[in-house]
Amino acid sequence: MKSNKGNNMNFKSIFIFLILIMISTGCGKGQFIEVKYSIEKMPGGNFQETVNGYFHNFDDIRKWRIYATDSYVKRVYSWCTGDYSEEETINEMVKIYYELNKHSLQLKSVDITKIETSENNDVTISVMRTWENDQTDETNYFILLDNNEWKIDDRF
């Protein structure tokens, strides 16, 4: 009679290995959002880090909020909820916004197509966004220098 001990050990090893892979990859929404630049010149400092960080984390306000001003977080919350009262704290707004949008259409990629710098060095970027259903849209983001760090401040 053959022992199944070796087969059980292999099964357990494979099972543990698969669990570790699922834990390390997040096993879900954590898709990578591609950020392309169809421009030649960019502002200095942490500009590209801010833009990349915001868009790489676009589907999770809890992560992208560090790349945005509090004013922008408040505006995004108000657009989504219709609540313009500002009675909630920023943290409450983030939590509510996240819960309302966690199952919404996911961003797949963005292409920065144009950058304009104003006299006071604020920047407007034109962006072509592609969603998970392959629909595209164009929008602009206003980015300002806040305490020597670039921050997303508006979308129009």
TORPA-4810 file (N, C-alpha, C, O; in nm, 3 decimals):
<nodes>
NODE_1_0.083_-0.117_0.000_0.000_0.000_0.000_0.089_0.125_0.000_0.183_0.136_0.079_M
NODE_2_0.057_0.218_-0.090_0.135_0.341_-0.105_0.089_0.445_-0.004_-0.029_0.450_0.031_K
NODE_3_0.181_0.526_0.042_0.148_0.632_0.136_0.111_0.759_0.060_0.174_0.792_-0.040_S
NODE_4_0.009_0.828_0.106_-0.032_0.956_0.047_0.037_1.074_0.116_0.008_1.190_0.086_N
NODE_5_0.127_1.042_0.208_0.194_1.147_0.284_0.268_1.244_0.193_0.262_1.366_0.214_K
NODE_6_0.338_1.195_0.094_0.411_1.280_-0.001_0.317_1.367_-0.082_0.345_1.485_-0.103_G
NODE_7_0.205_1.310_-0.127_0.107_1.387_-0.204_0.043_1.495_-0.119_0.020_1.606_-0.166_N
NODE_8_0.014_1.463_0.008_-0.046_1.562_0.098_0.049_1.677_0.123_0.007_1.792_0.130_N
NODE_9_0.179_1.646_0.138_0.278_1.752_0.160_0.287_1.843_0.037_0.296_1.965_0.051_M
NODE_10_0.285_1.783_-0.084_0.290_1.864_-0.207_0.166_1.952_-0.216_0.176_2.070_-0.251_N
NODE_11_0.050_1.897_-0.186_-0.075_1.973_-0.191_-0.069_2.089_-0.092_-0.106_2.202_-0.126_F
NODE_12_-0.023_2.062_0.030_-0.015_2.167_0.131_0.083_2.276_0.088_0.057_2.394_0.107_K
NODE_13_0.195_2.237_0.031_0.295_2.334_-0.015_0.238_2.422_-0.125_0.256_2.544_-0.124_S
NODE_14_0.171_2.360_-0.220_0.110_2.435_-0.331_0.003_2.529_-0.277_-0.005_2.645_-0.317_I
NODE_15_-0.079_2.479_-0.186_-0.187_2.559_-0.128_-0.130_2.681_-0.055_-0.179_2.792_-0.073_F
NODE_16_-0.029_2.661_0.025_0.034_2.772_0.098_0.096_2.870_0.000_0.086_2.991_0.020_I
NODE_17_0.161_2.820_-0.104_0.221_2.905_-0.205_0.114_2.993_-0.273_0.135_3.113_-0.291_F
NODE_18_0.000_2.935_-0.309_-0.109_3.011_-0.372_-0.165_3.116_-0.278_-0.195_3.228_-0.321_L
NODE_19_-0.180_3.083_-0.152_-0.228_3.181_-0.054_-0.131_3.299_-0.045_-0.174_3.415_-0.042_I
NODE_20_-0.001_3.270_-0.042_0.098_3.377_-0.035_0.093_3.467_-0.159_0.108_3.588_-0.148_L
NODE_21_0.073_3.408_-0.275_0.061_3.487_-0.398_-0.061_3.578_-0.391_-0.052_3.696_-0.424_I
NODE_22_-0.174_3.525_-0.348_-0.296_3.606_-0.340_-0.280_3.720_-0.241_-0.326_3.831_-0.267_M
NODE_23_-0.215_3.695_-0.129_-0.194_3.800_-0.029_-0.101_3.907_-0.084_-0.127_4.026_-0.066_I
NODE_24_0.006_3.867_-0.150_0.104_3.965_-0.197_0.055_4.046_-0.316_0.099_4.160_-0.334_S
NODE_25_-0.035_3.992_-0.396_-0.083_4.066_-0.513_-0.211_4.142_-0.484_-0.253_4.223_-0.567_T
NODE_26_-0.273_4.119_-0.373_-0.395_4.189_-0.341_-0.517_4.120_-0.397_-0.629_4.150_-0.356_G
NODE_27_-0.499_4.030_-0.489_-0.606_3.946_-0.541_-0.732_4.025_-0.571_-0.839_3.992_-0.519_C
NODE_28_-0.723_4.125_-0.654_-0.845_4.198_-0.683_-0.820_4.321_-0.765_-0.749_4.317_-0.865_G
NODE_29_-0.881_4.433_-0.721_-0.886_4.556_-0.796_-0.750_4.617_-0.826_-0.741_4.700_-0.917_K
NODE_30_-0.647_4.583_-0.757_-0.521_4.652_-0.765_-0.457_4.655_-0.902_-0.337_4.629_-0.914_G
NODE_31_-0.533_4.686_-1.005_-0.477_4.690_-1.139_-0.386_4.811_-1.152_-0.405_4.912_-1.083_Q
NODE_32_-0.288_4.802_-1.241_-0.195_4.911_-1.265_-0.256_5.007_-1.366_-0.300_4.966_-1.473_F
NODE_33_-0.257_5.135_-1.333_-0.309_5.237_-1.422_-0.190_5.302_-1.493_-0.102_5.360_-1.430_I
NODE_34_-0.190_5.290_-1.624_-0.080_5.342_-1.705_-0.092_5.494_-1.720_-0.199_5.545_-1.751_E
NODE_35_0.018_5.563_-1.698_0.024_5.708_-1.716_0.126_5.737_-1.825_0.245_5.708_-1.809_V
NODE_36_0.078_5.794_-1.936_0.165_5.829_-2.049_0.176_5.980_-2.060_0.084_6.052_-2.020_K
NODE_37_0.286_6.027_-2.113_0.307_6.169_-2.135_0.334_6.192_-2.282_0.438_6.151_-2.334_Y
NODE_38_0.241_6.259_-2.350_0.259_6.293_-2.491_0.304_6.439_-2.502_0.255_6.514_-2.587_S
NODE_39_0.394_6.476_-2.418_0.448_6.612_-2.412_0.598_6.603_-2.398_0.653_6.497_-2.366_I
NODE_40_0.665_6.714_-2.420_0.811_6.713_-2.413_0.864_6.772_-2.283_0.960_6.719_-2.227_E
NODE_41_0.805_6.881_-2.234_0.861_6.952_-2.119_0.763_6.950_-2.003_0.643_6.971_-2.021_K
NODE_42_0.817_6.924_-1.882_0.736_6.918_-1.762_0.794_7.010_-1.654_0.915_7.034_-1.652_M
NODE_43_0.708_7.060_-1.566_0.758_7.137_-1.452_0.848_7.049_-1.364_0.839_6.926_-1.368_P
NODE_44_0.933_7.113_-1.287_1.025_7.039_-1.202_0.964_7.001_-1.067_0.842_6.995_-1.051_G
NODE_45_1.052_6.977_-0.973_1.009_6.938_-0.839_0.942_6.802_-0.841_0.981_6.713_-0.917_G
NODE_46_0.841_6.786_-0.758_0.772_6.657_-0.748_0.651_6.649_-0.842_0.559_6.571_-0.819_N
NODE_47_0.652_6.730_-0.948_0.537_6.736_-1.039_0.500_6.599_-1.095_0.385_6.556_-1.082_F
NODE_48_0.594_6.530_-1.155_0.565_6.401_-1.216_0.526_6.298_-1.108_0.439_6.214_-1.132_Q
NODE_49_0.589_6.303_-0.993_0.553_6.213_-0.882_0.408_6.236_-0.839_0.334_6.140_-0.814_E
NODE_50_0.367_6.362_-0.832_0.229_6.395_-0.795_0.130_6.343_-0.899_0.032_6.277_-0.864_T
NODE_51_0.156_6.372_-1.025_0.065_6.329_-1.132_0.059_6.176_-1.137_-0.050_6.119_-1.141_V
NODE_52_0.174_6.110_-1.135_0.175_5.963_-1.138_0.106_5.905_-1.015_0.025_5.813_-1.027_N
NODE_53_0.137_5.959_-0.897_0.077_5.908_-0.774_-0.073_5.923_-0.774_-0.145_5.832_-0.732_G
NODE_54_-0.122_6.038_-0.820_-0.266_6.061_-0.825_-0.333_5.961_-0.919_-0.431_5.896_-0.881_Y
NODE_55_-0.282_5.948_-1.040_-0.348_5.861_-1.137_-0.325_5.713_-1.108_-0.415_5.632_-1.133_F
NODE_56_-0.210_5.675_-1.058_-0.188_5.534_-1.023_-0.284_5.489_-0.913_-0.317_5.371_-0.903_H
NODE_57_-0.329_5.583_-0.831_-0.420_5.553_-0.721_-0.560_5.609_-0.744_-0.638_5.620_-0.650_N
NODE_58_-0.592_5.642_-0.867_-0.715_5.712_-0.902_-0.841_5.647_-0.846_-0.936_5.717_-0.809_F
NODE_59_-0.845_5.517_-0.839_-0.966_5.446_-0.798_-0.981_5.435_-0.647_-1.073_5.369_-0.599_D
NODE_60_-0.891_5.497_-0.570_-0.897_5.488_-0.425_-0.859_5.622_-0.362_-0.741_5.653_-0.346_D
NODE_61_-0.961_5.699_-0.327_-0.938_5.832_-0.268_-0.852_5.826_-0.142_-0.782_5.922_-0.110_I
NODE_62_-0.857_5.714_-0.073_-0.775_5.701_0.049_-0.627_5.708_0.016_-0.546_5.746_0.101_R
NODE_63_-0.591_5.671_-0.107_-0.451_5.674_-0.148_-0.415_5.802_-0.224_-0.307_5.857_-0.203_K
NODE_64_-0.505_5.849_-0.313_-0.467_5.965_-0.394_-0.479_6.097_-0.320_-0.425_6.198_-0.367_W
NODE_65_-0.547_6.100_-0.209_-0.568_6.228_-0.139_-0.438_6.295_-0.098_-0.435_6.417_-0.084_R
NODE_66_-0.330_6.219_-0.080_-0.202_6.281_-0.042_-0.143_6.363_-0.156_-0.053_6.444_-0.134_I
NODE_67_-0.193_6.341_-0.278_-0.145_6.415_-0.396_-0.237_6.532_-0.430_-0.219_6.596_-0.534_Y
NODE_68_-0.334_6.560_-0.344_-0.434_6.663_-0.373_-0.450_6.757_-0.254_-0.416_6.723_-0.141_A
NODE_69_-0.501_6.876_-0.283_-0.531_6.970_-0.176_-0.659_6.926_-0.105_-0.739_6.851_-0.160_T
NODE_70_-0.677_6.973_0.018_-0.800_6.945_0.090_-0.920_7.004_0.016_-1.029_6.947_0.018_D
NODE_71_-0.900_7.118_-0.048_-1.009_7.181_-0.125_-1.057_7.089_-0.236_-1.177_7.078_-0.261_S
NODE_72_-0.964_7.022_-0.302_-1.001_6.929_-0.409_-1.077_6.809_-0.353_-1.177_6.766_-0.412_Y
NODE_73_-1.032_6.755_-0.241_-1.102_6.642_-0.178_-1.245_6.684_-0.144_-1.338_6.607_-0.167_V
NODE_74_-1.262_6.804_-0.091_-1.396_6.854_-0.056_-1.483_6.866_-0.182_-1.600_6.828_-0.180_K
NODE_75_-1.425_6.920_-0.291_-1.502_6.936_-0.415_-1.544_6.800_-0.472_-1.659_6.783_-0.514_R
NODE_76_-1.452_6.704_-0.474_-1.482_6.572_-0.527_-1.593_6.507_-0.444_-1.685_6.447_-0.499_V
NODE_77_-1.583_6.519_-0.314_-1.687_6.466_-0.225_-1.822_6.531_-0.256_-1.923_6.461_-0.267_Y
NODE_78_-1.824_6.663_-0.270_-1.949_6.735_-0.297_-2.008_6.696_-0.432_-2.129_6.678_-0.443_S
NODE_79_-1.923_6.683_-0.536_-1.971_6.642_-0.669_-2.039_6.506_-0.660_-2.145_6.485_-0.721_W
NODE_80_-1.979_6.416_-0.586_-2.028_6.278_-0.579_-2.154_6.266_-0.494_-2.247_6.193_-0.530_C
NODE_81_-2.158_6.335_-0.382_-2.268_6.317_-0.287_-2.378_6.421_-0.299_-2.491_6.397_-0.256_T
NODE_82_-2.346_6.536_-0.356_-2.442_6.646_-0.360_-2.445_6.722_-0.228_-2.525_6.815_-0.212_G
NODE_83_-2.361_6.685_-0.132_-2.354_6.748_-0.001_-2.248_6.857_-0.004_-2.128_6.828_-0.007_D
NODE_84_-2.292_6.983_-0.004_-2.200_7.097_-0.008_-2.189_7.165_0.128_-2.135_7.275_0.138_Y
NODE_85_-2.239_7.100_0.232_-2.245_7.162_0.365_-2.110_7.170_0.434_-2.091_7.256_0.520_S
NODE_86_-2.015_7.085_0.400_-1.884_7.078_0.464_-1.894_7.051_0.614_-1.808_7.095_0.691_E
NODE_87_-1.998_6.981_0.655_-2.013_6.946_0.797_-1.922_6.830_0.837_-1.884_6.820_0.953_E
NODE_88_-1.887_6.742_0.742_-1.800_6.629_0.773_-1.654_6.673_0.771_-1.617_6.771_0.706_E
NODE_89_-1.573_6.600_0.844_-1.429_6.624_0.838_-1.377_6.567_0.705_-1.447_6.491_0.637_T
NODE_90_-1.256_6.604_0.670_-1.194_6.549_0.548_-1.191_6.397_0.556_-1.224_6.330_0.458_I
NODE_91_-1.152_6.342_0.671_-1.146_6.196_0.685_-1.283_6.131_0.666_-1.293_6.024_0.606_N
NODE_92_-1.388_6.194_0.717_-1.524_6.140_0.697_-1.563_6.147_0.550_-1.624_6.055_0.496_E
NODE_93_-1.527_6.258_0.485_-1.557_6.273_0.341_-1.487_6.164_0.261_-1.548_6.104_0.172_M
NODE_94_-1.362_6.138_0.292_-1.285_6.035_0.222_-1.352_5.899_0.240_-1.368_5.824_0.143_V
NODE_95_-1.391_5.867_0.361_-1.454_5.738_0.390_-1.586_5.723_0.313_-1.611_5.618_0.253_K
NODE_96_-1.669_5.824_0.316_-1.798_5.819_0.247_-1.778_5.809_0.096_-1.841_5.727_0.030_I
NODE_97_-1.689_5.893_0.042_-1.662_5.891_-0.102_-1.612_5.755_-0.145_-1.657_5.700_-0.246_Y
NODE_98_-1.519_5.699_-0.069_-1.464_5.567_-0.103_-1.575_5.462_-0.108_-1.583_5.384_-0.203_Y
NODE_99_-1.660_5.460_-0.007_-1.768_5.361_-0.002_-1.864_5.376_-0.120_-1.911_5.276_-0.174_E
NODE_100_-1.893_5.499_-0.159_-1.984_5.522_-0.271_-1.924_5.484_-0.406_-1.997_5.449_-0.498_L
NODE_101_-1.791_5.492_-0.417_-1.727_5.473_-0.548_-1.643_5.348_-0.562_-1.582_5.328_-0.667_N
NODE_102_-1.638_5.264_-0.461_-1.547_5.149_-0.469_-1.584_5.048_-0.576_-1.500_4.966_-0.613_K
NODE_103_-1.707_5.052_-0.626_-1.747_4.958_-0.731_-1.774_5.029_-0.864_-1.834_4.971_-0.954_H
NODE_104_-1.729_5.153_-0.875_-1.754_5.227_-0.999_-1.654_5.186_-1.107_-1.559_5.112_-1.082_S
NODE_105_-1.678_5.235_-1.226_-1.593_5.205_-1.341_-1.448_5.242_-1.311_-1.421_5.351_-1.261_L
NODE_106_-1.357_5.153_-1.339_-1.216_5.171_-1.306_-1.139_5.238_-1.420_-1.164_5.212_-1.538_Q
NODE_107_-1.046_5.324_-1.383_-0.959_5.389_-1.479_-0.853_5.290_-1.525_-0.795_5.218_-1.445_L
NODE_108_-0.830_5.287_-1.656_-0.733_5.194_-1.714_-0.602_5.265_-1.749_-0.494_5.214_-1.720_K
NODE_109_-0.612_5.383_-1.811_-0.492_5.458_-1.846_-0.524_5.605_-1.865_-0.639_5.644_-1.884_S
NODE_110_-0.419_5.686_-1.858_-0.431_5.829_-1.888_-0.315_5.869_-1.978_-0.205_5.813_-1.970_V
NODE_111_-0.342_5.967_-2.062_-0.238_6.023_-2.148_-0.240_6.173_-2.125_-0.340_6.240_-2.155_D
NODE_112_-0.131_6.227_-2.073_-0.118_6.371_-2.053_-0.083_6.430_-2.189_0.026_6.408_-2.240_I
NODE_113_-0.177_6.504_-2.247_-0.160_6.551_-2.385_-0.113_6.696_-2.395_-0.063_6.737_-2.500_T
NODE_114_-0.128_6.773_-2.287_-0.089_6.914_-2.294_-0.064_6.965_-2.152_-0.133_6.926_-2.058_K
NODE_115_0.034_7.051_-2.140_0.063_7.117_-2.012_0.075_7.266_-2.038_0.150_7.309_-2.127_I
NODE_116_0.001_7.345_-1.960_0.009_7.491_-1.970_0.045_7.546_-1.833_-0.013_7.508_-1.732_E
NODE_117_0.142_7.636_-1.830_0.185_7.699_-1.706_0.141_7.845_-1.707_0.162_7.916_-1.806_T
NODE_118_0.081_7.889_-1.597_0.036_8.028_-1.587_0.148_8.118_-1.537_0.258_8.070_-1.506_S
NODE_119_0.121_8.248_-1.529_0.220_8.345_-1.482_0.268_8.313_-1.340_0.385_8.334_-1.308_E
NODE_120_0.177_8.263_-1.255_0.216_8.234_-1.117_0.256_8.088_-1.099_0.254_8.035_-0.988_N
NODE_121_0.293_8.023_-1.209_0.347_7.887_-1.211_0.248_7.777_-1.176_0.289_7.663_-1.152_N
NODE_122_0.118_7.808_-1.172_0.020_7.701_-1.160_0.011_7.632_-1.295_0.038_7.692_-1.398_D
NODE_123_-0.028_7.505_-1.294_-0.024_7.424_-1.416_-0.161_7.364_-1.444_-0.231_7.320_-1.353_V
NODE_124_-0.198_7.364_-1.571_-0.317_7.293_-1.616_-0.270_7.183_-1.710_-0.195_7.208_-1.804_T
NODE_125_-0.315_7.060_-1.683_-0.282_6.949_-1.772_-0.409_6.901_-1.840_-0.515_6.891_-1.777_I
NODE_126_-0.399_6.873_-1.968_-0.508_6.812_-2.043_-0.483_6.662_-2.045_-0.371_6.616_-2.072_S
NODE_127_-0.587_6.586_-2.016_-0.572_6.442_-1.997_-0.677_6.367_-2.078_-0.795_6.400_-2.075_V
NODE_128_-0.631_6.265_-2.151_-0.722_6.170_-2.217_-0.728_6.048_-2.126_-0.627_5.981_-2.104_M
NODE_129_-0.848_6.019_-2.073_-0.864_5.905_-1.981_-0.930_5.789_-2.054_-1.024_5.809_-2.131_R
NODE_130_-0.882_5.668_-2.029_-0.942_5.547_-2.083_-0.990_5.462_-1.967_-0.915_5.436_-1.872_T
NODE_131_-1.116_5.419_-1.974_-1.179_5.343_-1.866_-1.177_5.194_-1.898_-1.147_5.155_-2.011_W
NODE_132_-1.209_5.112_-1.799_-1.201_4.966_-1.815_-1.291_4.913_-1.926_-1.266_4.804_-1.978_E
NODE_133_-1.395_4.987_-1.963_-1.481_4.945_-2.074_-1.435_5.003_-2.207_-1.508_4.998_-2.306_N
NODE_134_-1.313_5.058_-2.210_-1.247_5.118_-2.326_-1.310_5.248_-2.374_-1.275_5.296_-2.482_D
NODE_135_-1.401_5.306_-2.299_-1.450_5.440_-2.332_-1.343_5.540_-2.293_-1.265_5.517_-2.200_Q
NODE_136_-1.339_5.652_-2.364_-1.242_5.757_-2.333_-1.313_5.888_-2.310_-1.425_5.909_-2.357_T
NODE_137_-1.248_5.976_-2.237_-1.295_6.113_-2.222_-1.174_6.203_-2.205_-1.063_6.156_-2.178_D
NODE_138_-1.198_6.331_-2.219_-1.092_6.429_-2.202_-1.133_6.523_-2.090_-1.249_6.563_-2.079_E
NODE_139_-1.036_6.559_-2.008_-1.062_6.654_-1.900_-0.933_6.728_-1.869_-0.826_6.691_-1.917_T
NODE_140_-0.944_6.831_-1.789_-0.828_6.909_-1.746_-0.818_6.906_-1.595_-0.919_6.903_-1.524_N
NODE_141_-0.696_6.908_-1.547_-0.669_6.916_-1.404_-0.583_7.038_-1.378_-0.490_7.068_-1.454_Y
NODE_142_-0.615_7.108_-1.271_-0.538_7.223_-1.228_-0.448_7.177_-1.116_-0.494_7.116_-1.019_F
NODE_143_-0.319_7.205_-1.127_-0.220_7.161_-1.029_-0.145_7.285_-0.981_-0.097_7.365_-1.060_I
NODE_144_-0.137_7.299_-0.849_-0.069_7.416_-0.796_0.044_7.376_-0.703_0.050_7.265_-0.651_L
NODE_145_0.134_7.471_-0.685_0.246_7.452_-0.596_0.202_7.496_-0.457_0.174_7.613_-0.434_L
NODE_146_0.197_7.400_-0.362_0.148_7.424_-0.227_0.259_7.384_-0.130_0.289_7.266_-0.117_D
NODE_147_0.320_7.482_-0.062_0.432_7.456_0.029_0.544_7.377_-0.042_0.594_7.278_0.011_N
NODE_148_0.581_7.422_-0.161_0.686_7.362_-0.242_0.657_7.220_-0.289_0.749_7.147_-0.327_N
NODE_149_0.530_7.179_-0.288_0.489_7.049_-0.340_0.373_7.070_-0.437_0.281_7.147_-0.410_E
NODE_150_0.378_7.001_-0.549_0.269_7.006_-0.644_0.152_6.926_-0.590_0.170_6.817_-0.535_W
NODE_151_0.029_6.982_-0.605_-0.093_6.916_-0.558_-0.203_6.935_-0.662_-0.216_7.043_-0.720_K
NODE_152_-0.280_6.830_-0.684_-0.398_6.840_-0.769_-0.499_6.928_-0.696_-0.526_6.905_-0.578_I
NODE_153_-0.555_7.030_-0.764_-0.645_7.123_-0.695_-0.781_7.136_-0.761_-0.874_7.187_-0.698_D
NODE_154_-0.797_7.092_-0.883_-0.928_7.103_-0.946_-0.931_7.020_-1.073_-0.827_6.987_-1.130_D
NODE_155_-1.053_6.987_-1.116_-1.075_6.918_-1.244_-1.189_6.989_-1.312_-1.291_7.021_-1.250_R
NODE_156_-1.173_7.015_-1.440_-1.277_7.083_-1.517_-1.277_7.038_-1.661_-1.358_7.085_-1.740_F
</nodes>
